[in-house]
Amino acid sequence: MRVNCNEKAMRFWALQYGPYIEVLEPESLRNQIKESIAGMSKKYSDG
């Protein structure tokens, strides 16, 4: 699907539905999502 929206809003939407979707573009948004996921993973890792 293609949408035109605020990038920040799209980032939070994508994080909410992360297991079910993949953001293809823009690359900057993909990178922001990767950073958020890495931060969450680090926070919840056992050590």
N, C-alpha and C positions, 0 to 999 in steps of 0.2 A: 504494500500500500504506500502511497506517497501523500505526505501532508506538508502543509506550510504552517509553521507555528513558531513560537518562542523557543529557542534552543534550550533554555534552562527548564522550561516546563516539559519539554520532550525528554530531557535527561531523567527527570523524576518519574515520568510515565514509564520510560524504558526500564528503570530500576525496579519499579513496581511489578512489571510484567516480564522481567528478565528471563525466567525459565521458558517463556513461550514465544519470544520475539527476538529478532536480531536487527539492530540498527546498521544499515549499510553505508549511509552517508548522512551528514558530512563526516569526514575523517576526524575532525576536531571533536565532534560529539562522541564518536566511537572511543577516542582516547580518554575523554572525561569519564565515560562509563567504565572503561578498563581500570582507571585509577580508583574510582569509587569501589569497584568490586574487590580490587587488591587490598584496599584499606579495610573493608569489611572482613575479608578473609583473615587478614592479620589480627584483627581485633578478636575474632572468634576462634583462632587456632589454639591448640592446647600447649603450645610452647615453642 
